[in-house]
Amino acid sequence: MLYLLPNVFDESQDHHTLLPQSVDKAVSCIDGLIAESEKEARRYLKRFQTKKPLQQMPILLLNEHTQDKDLTALLDPIKKGECWGLISDAGLPCIADPGAKLVALAHKLQIKVEAFTGPSSIVLALMLSGFSGQRFSFHGYLPKEEKERKRQMKLLEEDAKKFGRTHIFIEAPYRSQSLFTELVGQLHDDTLLCVAWDLTMPTQGVISKSVKAWKAGEPLQLEKRPAIFLFAI
């Protein structure tokens, strides 16, 4: 069995307030954990009662450096009859996360997969934005090259106008401020822009208003905070 286990967004959060009790039970049964880093894996396991002493729990890594040819080895313990968990550094695995390829391979190898509910910053931001959830697209990160990034913004803004679609983006926290500034500078005044930051934390904030209103108001200070950006017409 491969368990897809949710994670909290901030290490200081009490997982009991955000994750269902079924996650505690699942973690108590696993023989090992697949994670983006060993440090995050140990921090995650420390929250729960585990089958083996914490330092004896095996950890395998799956991140942006993992090659496709190495995915099969991650599933070898499960093929031998063990039960393993998969986590992301924050939120849900496989959503804006390299775990999707592992799950696809698990299905191919007829390995049973079970998912558990938990916080998703993308879904929470969409719910809180007030924008349409009937048609929406998540794009991950916008292109790094400035000219292509601006071109993409304009194309997606045209799509939002034509189809009534909400477009959702993420960015590394240290670039949250610059992306916000760029969106306000590039999008049409009538376009609606939502910024949601520090979701599920005491410092959470969500603001939805027109680009024109953003320009007229006090500038938002994201200060390297994890944020989700959405725009719609």
TORKEDO-640131 format. One record per residue (C-alpha): residue in three letters; z, x, y. Coordinates in Angstrom, 2 decimals. Example, Ala and Ser with C-alpha at 12.3 -4.5 7.8 and 13.67 -1.06 7.14 Angstrom:
<atoms>
<atom><residu>ala</residu><z>7.80</z><x>12.30</x><y>-4.50</y></atom>
<atom><residu>ser</residu><z>7.14</z><x>13.67</x><y>-1.06</y></atom>
</atoms>
This chain:
<atoms>
<atom><residu>met</residu><z>0.00</z><x>0.00</x><y>0.00</y></atom>
<atom><residu>leu</residu><z>-0.79</z><x>1.14</x><y>3.52</y></atom>
<atom><residu>tyr</residu><z>1.45</z><x>-0.45</x><y>6.17</y></atom>
<atom><residu>leu</residu><z>0.16</z><x>-0.66</x><y>9.76</y></atom>
<atom><residu>leu</residu><z>3.40</z><x>-0.38</x><y>11.71</y></atom>
<atom><residu>pro</residu><z>3.87</z><x>-1.24</x><y>15.41</y></atom>
<atom><residu>asn</residu><z>5.61</z><x>1.13</x><y>17.81</y></atom>
<atom><residu>val</residu><z>7.38</z><x>0.68</x><y>21.15</y></atom>
<atom><residu>phe</residu><z>5.83</z><x>1.97</x><y>24.40</y></atom>
<atom><residu>asp</residu><z>8.79</z><x>4.08</x><y>25.50</y></atom>
<atom><residu>glu</residu><z>11.13</z><x>6.14</x><y>23.33</y></atom>
<atom><residu>ser</residu><z>14.21</z><x>4.82</x><y>25.17</y></atom>
<atom><residu>gln</residu><z>13.48</z><x>1.21</x><y>24.19</y></atom>
<atom><residu>asp</residu><z>15.50</z><x>-0.56</x><y>21.50</y></atom>
<atom><residu>his</residu><z>12.94</z><x>-1.46</x><y>18.85</y></atom>
<atom><residu>his</residu><z>14.98</z><x>-4.47</x><y>17.72</y></atom>
<atom><residu>thr</residu><z>14.03</z><x>-6.31</x><y>20.91</y></atom>
<atom><residu>leu</residu><z>10.28</z><x>-5.73</x><y>20.43</y></atom>
<atom><residu>leu</residu><z>9.56</z><x>-5.40</x><y>16.70</y></atom>
<atom><residu>pro</residu><z>10.16</z><x>-8.02</x><y>14.00</y></atom>
<atom><residu>gln</residu><z>12.83</z><x>-7.41</x><y>11.33</y></atom>
<atom><residu>ser</residu><z>10.06</z><x>-7.15</x><y>8.74</y></atom>
<atom><residu>val</residu><z>9.20</z><x>-3.71</x><y>10.19</y></atom>
<atom><residu>asp</residu><z>12.70</z><x>-2.41</x><y>9.39</y></atom>
<atom><residu>lys</residu><z>12.27</z><x>-3.59</x><y>5.80</y></atom>
<atom><residu>ala</residu><z>8.81</z><x>-2.05</x><y>5.49</y></atom>
<atom><residu>val</residu><z>9.88</z><x>1.33</x><y>6.85</y></atom>
<atom><residu>ser</residu><z>12.78</z><x>1.42</x><y>4.38</y></atom>
<atom><residu>cys</residu><z>10.22</z><x>1.24</x><y>1.56</y></atom>
<atom><residu>ile</residu><z>7.65</z><x>3.83</x><y>2.60</y></atom>
<atom><residu>asp</residu><z>7.31</z><x>7.23</x><y>0.93</y></atom>
<atom><residu>gly</residu><z>5.73</z><x>8.90</x><y>3.96</y></atom>
<atom><residu>leu</residu><z>4.22</z><x>8.34</x><y>7.39</y></atom>
<atom><residu>ile</residu><z>0.80</z><x>9.00</x><y>8.93</y></atom>
<atom><residu>ala</residu><z>1.06</z><x>9.64</x><y>12.68</y></atom>
<atom><residu>glu</residu><z>-0.63</z><x>11.32</x><y>15.63</y></atom>
<atom><residu>ser</residu><z>2.06</z><x>14.01</x><y>15.82</y></atom>
<atom><residu>glu</residu><z>5.00</z><x>15.08</x><y>13.66</y></atom>
<atom><residu>lys</residu><z>7.35</z><x>14.89</x><y>16.64</y></atom>
<atom><residu>glu</residu><z>6.50</z><x>11.24</x><y>17.28</y></atom>
<atom><residu>ala</residu><z>6.70</z><x>10.46</x><y>13.56</y></atom>
<atom><residu>arg</residu><z>10.23</z><x>11.90</x><y>13.26</y></atom>
<atom><residu>arg</residu><z>11.29</z><x>10.08</x><y>16.43</y></atom>
<atom><residu>tyr</residu><z>9.94</z><x>6.81</x><y>15.01</y></atom>
<atom><residu>leu</residu><z>11.61</z><x>7.20</x><y>11.62</y></atom>
<atom><residu>lys</residu><z>14.93</z><x>8.04</x><y>13.26</y></atom>
<atom><residu>arg</residu><z>15.15</z><x>4.40</x><y>14.39</y></atom>
<atom><residu>phe</residu><z>15.23</z><x>3.08</x><y>10.82</y></atom>
<atom><residu>gln</residu><z>16.91</z><x>3.45</x><y>7.47</y></atom>
<atom><residu>thr</residu><z>14.50</z><x>5.45</x><y>5.31</y></atom>
<atom><residu>lys</residu><z>13.94</z><x>5.83</x><y>1.59</y></atom>
<atom><residu>lys</residu><z>14.59</z><x>9.57</x><y>1.77</y></atom>
<atom><residu>pro</residu><z>16.62</z><x>11.68</x><y>4.21</y></atom>
<atom><residu>leu</residu><z>14.73</z><x>11.93</x><y>7.50</y></atom>
<atom><residu>gln</residu><z>13.79</z><x>15.59</x><y>7.21</y></atom>
<atom><residu>gln</residu><z>12.50</z><x>15.04</x><y>3.67</y></atom>
<atom><residu>met</residu><z>10.08</z><x>12.29</x><y>4.67</y></atom>
<atom><residu>pro</residu><z>6.54</z><x>13.70</x><y>4.43</y></atom>
<atom><residu>ile</residu><z>4.36</z><x>13.39</x><y>7.53</y></atom>
<atom><residu>leu</residu><z>0.55</z><x>13.55</x><y>7.61</y></atom>
<atom><residu>leu</residu><z>-1.39</z><x>13.76</x><y>10.85</y></atom>
<atom><residu>leu</residu><z>-4.25</z><x>11.54</x><y>12.01</y></atom>
<atom><residu>asn</residu><z>-5.41</z><x>12.13</x><y>15.58</y></atom>
<atom><residu>glu</residu><z>-8.51</z><x>12.95</x><y>17.65</y></atom>
<atom><residu>his</residu><z>-8.78</z><x>16.31</x><y>15.86</y></atom>
<atom><residu>thr</residu><z>-8.95</z><x>14.80</x><y>12.35</y></atom>
<atom><residu>gln</residu><z>-12.42</z><x>15.05</x><y>10.83</y></atom>
<atom><residu>asp</residu><z>-13.92</z><x>12.26</x><y>8.75</y></atom>
<atom><residu>lys</residu><z>-14.05</z><x>14.52</x><y>5.68</y></atom>
<atom><residu>asp</residu><z>-10.26</z><x>14.85</x><y>5.79</y></atom>
<atom><residu>leu</residu><z>-9.47</z><x>11.12</x><y>5.78</y></atom>
<atom><residu>thr</residu><z>-9.56</z><x>10.77</x><y>1.99</y></atom>
<atom><residu>ala</residu><z>-6.73</z><x>13.30</x><y>1.61</y></atom>
<atom><residu>leu</residu><z>-4.50</z><x>11.10</x><y>3.80</y></atom>
<atom><residu>leu</residu><z>-4.83</z><x>8.29</x><y>1.27</y></atom>
<atom><residu>asp</residu><z>-4.31</z><x>10.44</x><y>-1.84</y></atom>
<atom><residu>pro</residu><z>-0.54</z><x>9.68</x><y>-2.08</y></atom>
<atom><residu>ile</residu><z>-1.27</z><x>5.94</x><y>-1.93</y></atom>
<atom><residu>lys</residu><z>-3.90</z><x>6.24</x><y>-4.66</y></atom>
<atom><residu>lys</residu><z>-1.17</z><x>7.83</x><y>-6.79</y></atom>
<atom><residu>gly</residu><z>1.04</z><x>4.77</x><y>-6.34</y></atom>
<atom><residu>glu</residu><z>3.04</z><x>5.54</x><y>-3.21</y></atom>
<atom><residu>cys</residu><z>3.54</z><x>3.34</x><y>-0.14</y></atom>
<atom><residu>trp</residu><z>2.83</z><x>4.89</x><y>3.28</y></atom>
<atom><residu>gly</residu><z>2.97</z><x>3.74</x><y>6.88</y></atom>
<atom><residu>leu</residu><z>0.57</z><x>4.37</x><y>9.75</y></atom>
<atom><residu>ile</residu><z>1.71</z><x>4.40</x><y>13.39</y></atom>
<atom><residu>ser</residu><z>0.23</z><x>5.06</x><y>16.80</y></atom>
<atom><residu>asp</residu><z>2.18</z><x>6.98</x><y>19.46</y></atom>
<atom><residu>ala</residu><z>2.66</z><x>3.64</x><y>21.23</y></atom>
<atom><residu>gly</residu><z>1.84</z><x>0.01</x><y>20.47</y></atom>
<atom><residu>leu</residu><z>-0.34</z><x>-1.00</x><y>17.55</y></atom>
<atom><residu>pro</residu><z>-2.22</z><x>1.39</x><y>15.26</y></atom>
<atom><residu>cys</residu><z>-6.02</z><x>1.07</x><y>15.07</y></atom>
<atom><residu>ile</residu><z>-6.30</z><x>-0.44</x><y>18.59</y></atom>
<atom><residu>ala</residu><z>-7.69</z><x>2.28</x><y>20.88</y></atom>
<atom><residu>asp</residu><z>-6.45</z><x>4.60</x><y>18.14</y></atom>
<atom><residu>pro</residu><z>-8.04</z><x>6.79</x><y>15.40</y></atom>
<atom><residu>gly</residu><z>-6.38</z><x>4.76</x><y>12.63</y></atom>
<atom><residu>ala</residu><z>-9.33</z><x>2.33</x><y>12.38</y></atom>
<atom><residu>lys</residu><z>-11.39</z><x>4.81</x><y>10.33</y></atom>
<atom><residu>leu</residu><z>-8.54</z><x>5.26</x><y>7.87</y></atom>
<atom><residu>val</residu><z>-8.20</z><x>1.50</x><y>7.36</y></atom>
<atom><residu>ala</residu><z>-11.97</z><x>1.19</x><y>6.83</y></atom>
<atom><residu>leu</residu><z>-11.76</z><x>3.86</x><y>4.14</y></atom>
<atom><residu>ala</residu><z>-8.74</z><x>2.16</x><y>2.56</y></atom>
<atom><residu>his</residu><z>-10.78</z><x>-1.04</x><y>2.17</y></atom>
<atom><residu>lys</residu><z>-13.62</z><x>0.96</x><y>0.64</y></atom>
<atom><residu>leu</residu><z>-11.20</z><x>2.48</x><y>-1.88</y></atom>
<atom><residu>gln</residu><z>-9.65</z><x>-0.95</x><y>-2.56</y></atom>
<atom><residu>ile</residu><z>-6.27</z><x>0.12</x><y>-1.20</y></atom>
<atom><residu>lys</residu><z>-4.18</z><x>-2.81</x><y>-0.03</y></atom>
<atom><residu>val</residu><z>-3.43</z><x>-2.84</x><y>3.71</y></atom>
<atom><residu>glu</residu><z>-0.74</z><x>-4.88</x><y>5.46</y></atom>
<atom><residu>ala</residu><z>-0.27</z><x>-5.19</x><y>9.24</y></atom>
<atom><residu>phe</residu><z>2.85</z><x>-6.09</x><y>11.21</y></atom>
<atom><residu>thr</residu><z>2.98</z><x>-7.74</x><y>14.61</y></atom>
<atom><residu>gly</residu><z>4.18</z><x>-5.86</x><y>17.65</y></atom>
<atom><residu>pro</residu><z>3.43</z><x>-5.09</x><y>21.30</y></atom>
<atom><residu>ser</residu><z>-0.15</z><x>-4.38</x><y>22.40</y></atom>
<atom><residu>ser</residu><z>-0.52</z><x>-3.29</x><y>26.02</y></atom>
<atom><residu>ile</residu><z>-4.11</z><x>-4.50</x><y>26.05</y></atom>
<atom><residu>val</residu><z>-3.26</z><x>-8.03</x><y>24.90</y></atom>
<atom><residu>leu</residu><z>-0.13</z><x>-8.25</x><y>27.04</y></atom>
<atom><residu>ala</residu><z>-2.07</z><x>-7.19</x><y>30.14</y></atom>
<atom><residu>leu</residu><z>-4.76</z><x>-9.79</x><y>29.46</y></atom>
<atom><residu>met</residu><z>-2.14</z><x>-12.51</x><y>29.00</y></atom>
<atom><residu>leu</residu><z>-0.33</z><x>-11.56</x><y>32.19</y></atom>
<atom><residu>ser</residu><z>-3.43</z><x>-11.07</x><y>34.32</y></atom>
<atom><residu>gly</residu><z>-4.42</z><x>-14.72</x><y>34.58</y></atom>
<atom><residu>phe</residu><z>-7.99</z><x>-13.71</x><y>33.78</y></atom>
<atom><residu>ser</residu><z>-10.14</z><x>-15.40</x><y>31.16</y></atom>
<atom><residu>gly</residu><z>-9.19</z><x>-14.70</x><y>27.56</y></atom>
<atom><residu>gln</residu><z>-12.18</z><x>-16.64</x><y>26.25</y></atom>
<atom><residu>arg</residu><z>-14.60</z><x>-13.78</x><y>26.89</y></atom>
<atom><residu>phe</residu><z>-13.28</z><x>-10.27</x><y>27.30</y></atom>
<atom><residu>ser</residu><z>-14.27</z><x>-6.71</x><y>26.41</y></atom>
<atom><residu>phe</residu><z>-12.06</z><x>-3.67</x><y>25.96</y></atom>
<atom><residu>his</residu><z>-13.79</z><x>-0.40</x><y>26.84</y></atom>
<atom><residu>gly</residu><z>-11.13</z><x>2.21</x><y>26.28</y></atom>
<atom><residu>tyr</residu><z>-11.74</z><x>5.03</x><y>28.74</y></atom>
<atom><residu>leu</residu><z>-14.53</z><x>4.96</x><y>31.32</y></atom>
<atom><residu>pro</residu><z>-16.97</z><x>7.92</x><y>31.31</y></atom>
<atom><residu>lys</residu><z>-15.50</z><x>11.21</x><y>32.56</y></atom>
<atom><residu>glu</residu><z>-18.54</z><x>12.13</x><y>34.63</y></atom>
<atom><residu>glu</residu><z>-18.17</z><x>10.56</x><y>38.08</y></atom>
<atom><residu>lys</residu><z>-21.75</z><x>9.38</x><y>38.55</y></atom>
<atom><residu>glu</residu><z>-21.88</z><x>7.76</x><y>35.10</y></atom>
<atom><residu>arg</residu><z>-18.41</z><x>6.23</x><y>35.59</y></atom>
<atom><residu>lys</residu><z>-19.45</z><x>4.55</x><y>38.83</y></atom>
<atom><residu>arg</residu><z>-22.68</z><x>3.33</x><y>37.26</y></atom>
<atom><residu>gln</residu><z>-20.71</z><x>1.82</x><y>34.37</y></atom>
<atom><residu>met</residu><z>-18.36</z><x>0.03</x><y>36.77</y></atom>
<atom><residu>lys</residu><z>-21.29</z><x>-1.62</x><y>38.54</y></atom>
<atom><residu>leu</residu><z>-22.97</z><x>-2.65</x><y>35.28</y></atom>
<atom><residu>leu</residu><z>-19.79</z><x>-4.21</x><y>33.94</y></atom>
<atom><residu>glu</residu><z>-19.15</z><x>-5.96</x><y>37.25</y></atom>
<atom><residu>glu</residu><z>-22.62</z><x>-7.53</x><y>36.96</y></atom>
<atom><residu>asp</residu><z>-21.80</z><x>-8.57</x><y>33.39</y></atom>
<atom><residu>ala</residu><z>-18.52</z><x>-10.16</x><y>34.54</y></atom>
<atom><residu>lys</residu><z>-20.41</z><x>-12.17</x><y>37.16</y></atom>
<atom><residu>lys</residu><z>-23.16</z><x>-13.25</x><y>34.79</y></atom>
<atom><residu>phe</residu><z>-21.06</z><x>-14.13</x><y>31.74</y></atom>
<atom><residu>gly</residu><z>-17.55</z><x>-14.75</x><y>33.12</y></atom>
<atom><residu>arg</residu><z>-16.22</z><x>-11.91</x><y>31.03</y></atom>
<atom><residu>thr</residu><z>-12.98</z><x>-9.99</x><y>31.65</y></atom>
<atom><residu>his</residu><z>-13.30</z><x>-6.20</x><y>31.33</y></atom>
<atom><residu>ile</residu><z>-10.32</z><x>-4.09</x><y>30.28</y></atom>
<atom><residu>phe</residu><z>-9.74</z><x>-0.32</x><y>30.56</y></atom>
<atom><residu>ile</residu><z>-7.08</z><x>2.27</x><y>29.91</y></atom>
<atom><residu>glu</residu><z>-6.60</z><x>5.72</x><y>31.38</y></atom>
<atom><residu>ala</residu><z>-4.29</z><x>8.68</x><y>30.84</y></atom>
<atom><residu>pro</residu><z>-1.17</z><x>8.15</x><y>32.99</y></atom>
<atom><residu>tyr</residu><z>-1.87</z><x>11.21</x><y>35.12</y></atom>
<atom><residu>arg</residu><z>-5.23</z><x>9.64</x><y>36.12</y></atom>
<atom><residu>ser</residu><z>-3.96</z><x>6.08</x><y>36.69</y></atom>
<atom><residu>gln</residu><z>-3.77</z><x>6.55</x><y>40.46</y></atom>
<atom><residu>ser</residu><z>-7.25</z><x>8.02</x><y>40.81</y></atom>
<atom><residu>leu</residu><z>-8.84</z><x>5.31</x><y>38.64</y></atom>
<atom><residu>phe</residu><z>-7.16</z><x>2.58</x><y>40.66</y></atom>
<atom><residu>thr</residu><z>-8.43</z><x>4.14</x><y>43.90</y></atom>
<atom><residu>glu</residu><z>-11.93</z><x>4.41</x><y>42.48</y></atom>
<atom><residu>leu</residu><z>-12.00</z><x>0.80</x><y>41.24</y></atom>
<atom><residu>val</residu><z>-10.90</z><x>-0.49</x><y>44.65</y></atom>
<atom><residu>gly</residu><z>-13.56</z><x>1.65</x><y>46.30</y></atom>
<atom><residu>gln</residu><z>-16.42</z><x>0.74</x><y>43.97</y></atom>
<atom><residu>leu</residu><z>-15.97</z><x>-2.94</x><y>43.08</y></atom>
<atom><residu>his</residu><z>-17.15</z><x>-5.82</x><y>45.28</y></atom>
<atom><residu>asp</residu><z>-14.58</z><x>-7.37</x><y>47.63</y></atom>
<atom><residu>asp</residu><z>-14.67</z><x>-10.70</x><y>45.77</y></atom>
<atom><residu>thr</residu><z>-14.05</z><x>-9.15</x><y>42.35</y></atom>
<atom><residu>leu</residu><z>-10.56</z><x>-9.80</x><y>40.93</y></atom>
<atom><residu>leu</residu><z>-8.67</z><x>-6.67</x><y>39.90</y></atom>
<atom><residu>cys</residu><z>-5.45</z><x>-6.62</x><y>37.87</y></atom>
<atom><residu>val</residu><z>-3.24</z><x>-3.59</x><y>37.33</y></atom>
<atom><residu>ala</residu><z>-0.45</z><x>-3.83</x><y>34.74</y></atom>
<atom><residu>trp</residu><z>1.95</z><x>-0.92</x><y>34.32</y></atom>
<atom><residu>asp</residu><z>5.06</z><x>0.00</x><y>32.31</y></atom>
<atom><residu>leu</residu><z>4.59</z><x>-3.09</x><y>30.12</y></atom>
<atom><residu>thr</residu><z>7.73</z><x>-4.28</x><y>28.24</y></atom>
<atom><residu>met</residu><z>9.87</z><x>-1.85</x><y>30.28</y></atom>
<atom><residu>pro</residu><z>12.41</z><x>-2.72</x><y>33.02</y></atom>
<atom><residu>thr</residu><z>9.97</z><x>-1.19</x><y>35.54</y></atom>
<atom><residu>gln</residu><z>7.07</z><x>-3.44</x><y>34.43</y></atom>
<atom><residu>gly</residu><z>4.70</z><x>-4.61</x><y>37.12</y></atom>
<atom><residu>val</residu><z>1.57</z><x>-6.79</x><y>37.06</y></atom>
<atom><residu>ile</residu><z>-0.52</z><x>-7.57</x><y>40.14</y></atom>
<atom><residu>ser</residu><z>-3.76</z><x>-9.58</x><y>40.15</y></atom>
<atom><residu>lys</residu><z>-5.72</z><x>-10.10</x><y>43.35</y></atom>
<atom><residu>ser</residu><z>-9.14</z><x>-9.62</x><y>44.89</y></atom>
<atom><residu>val</residu><z>-10.40</z><x>-6.15</x><y>45.71</y></atom>
<atom><residu>lys</residu><z>-10.48</z><x>-7.26</x><y>49.35</y></atom>
<atom><residu>ala</residu><z>-6.78</z><x>-8.10</x><y>49.17</y></atom>
<atom><residu>trp</residu><z>-6.04</z><x>-4.77</x><y>47.49</y></atom>
<atom><residu>lys</residu><z>-7.78</z><x>-2.98</x><y>50.37</y></atom>
<atom><residu>ala</residu><z>-5.81</z><x>-4.95</x><y>52.96</y></atom>
<atom><residu>gly</residu><z>-2.39</z><x>-4.52</x><y>51.35</y></atom>
<atom><residu>glu</residu><z>-0.05</z><x>-1.63</x><y>50.79</y></atom>
<atom><residu>pro</residu><z>-1.57</z><x>1.03</x><y>48.49</y></atom>
<atom><residu>leu</residu><z>-0.26</z><x>0.89</x><y>44.92</y></atom>
<atom><residu>gln</residu><z>1.70</z><x>3.95</x><y>43.80</y></atom>
<atom><residu>leu</residu><z>1.31</z><x>4.32</x><y>40.04</y></atom>
<atom><residu>glu</residu><z>3.01</z><x>7.74</x><y>39.94</y></atom>
<atom><residu>lys</residu><z>1.61</z><x>8.79</x><y>36.54</y></atom>
<atom><residu>arg</residu><z>2.66</z><x>5.51</x><y>34.96</y></atom>
<atom><residu>pro</residu><z>0.89</z><x>4.14</x><y>31.85</y></atom>
<atom><residu>ala</residu><z>-1.35</z><x>1.35</x><y>33.14</y></atom>
<atom><residu>ile</residu><z>-3.99</z><x>-1.13</x><y>32.04</y></atom>
<atom><residu>phe</residu><z>-6.82</z><x>-2.13</x><y>34.38</y></atom>
<atom><residu>leu</residu><z>-8.74</z><x>-5.42</x><y>34.23</y></atom>
<atom><residu>phe</residu><z>-11.37</z><x>-6.97</x><y>36.41</y></atom>
<atom><residu>ala</residu><z>-13.15</z><x>-10.31</x><y>36.45</y></atom>
<atom><residu>ile</residu><z>-15.14</z><x>-12.52</x><y>38.81</y></atom>
</atoms>
